[in-house]
Amino acid sequence: MSQHRNLAPTLSALFAWLCVVLPGPQVKAQACEEYGKPSLLGELQEAQVDESSGLVRSQLNPGVLWTHNDSGDDARLYAFTQDARYLGRWDLIGAPSVDWEDLALGPCEAGAALRCLYIGDIGNNNRNRDNLSVIRVQEPLLDVDALLASPASENINAFEIFPFTYSDGNWDAESLLVDPLSAELYIISKVQVGSSVLYRFPALRNGEAHTLEALAQRSFGAIPILEQSTTGADFSHDGARFVVRTYAYLYVFELGEERDLPKVFEGEVLSAKVRNEDQGEAVCFGNDDVTLWTTSEGHPMPLQAYGCAEEPVLEPESEELVPDSAEPDPLEPAPDAAELEPLDELNAELAPPAPDTNPAPQSSSGTSNGCCALARVPSRSDGAALGSFLLVLSALLVRRG
């Protein structure tokens, strides 16, 4: 629908656009030493958004966030304010939407000032898709005041599609990154257990096939699925850091002056425990490029903020094994099998992994080709690890029941 715009909001939006096109000196925000517990920024009440899978903070429209649903929705982007007030939806007419999993914001082209939204149609639970792609669309300019009064329902007809395959197999993924300084596009594979691999696109060509290069790999956490399955990622607007999330933790990587992404991906990382979420898959950086904002499944959809901790957050070691909202009562009788039906995606993920789940690329001699050194993970005895996994699995099933 068309929106009537008063002169003042239009000039305000134009000024914001000029700030993007003609940026001033970029000042990098100081990193956290530790993240604290989250605060609730708001709850999105809009019924159309019940499975937020990607999240970005707009640069063109101050105070605006973009998201999309997981698989099952049409090719649609949704906008809302930073306190979770709904602004409308934008349908990408003719765009593929098999399994949208993540959203990124970055330059429309290398060296360009205008920003685009990059949509990852990259979900591949069964690892059998031959139509994976990333979609790029110029971010719409919004009149926020008008949209708060009358949310939009608009169509987008102009976009680009970048089909791709992996150089070493056919993988699932839910994490998309666009470097705000170089415009390079990255994907991080999602595994049930083991190591995730960082891949990079070659130069983007609309409609042409792309083969992704494997750059590095690491294992996130110790518990399969809950800690090791990557579900979202984002770059800070200043390009100083990026975040990768799992269901249980947020991991922040500092790039430093060299900005060697593969090296940093395999190196030291700052983690924050996810709290008060159902099944969280989306993350982005807040206004200060340090605070982390997350969304999750459910209706109303919570929007949470993780800021720097003023004092160290001390956690008992055993607490990490069970999410805050899933503490099974040992006296409660086991639920009937018919009640244990997690969502389709989680159900697919709980299936035993294939024997060759995301192995490091190997040369013909059987040795690593050098791109992917396996990161160390905390060691546990076999009995303790199995017990921890079963406890978390039970908690997840009870919560999804």
Disulfide bonds with the S-S distance in Angstrom:
Cys32-Cys308 1.70
Cys108-Cys116 2.10
Cys371-Cys372 2.39
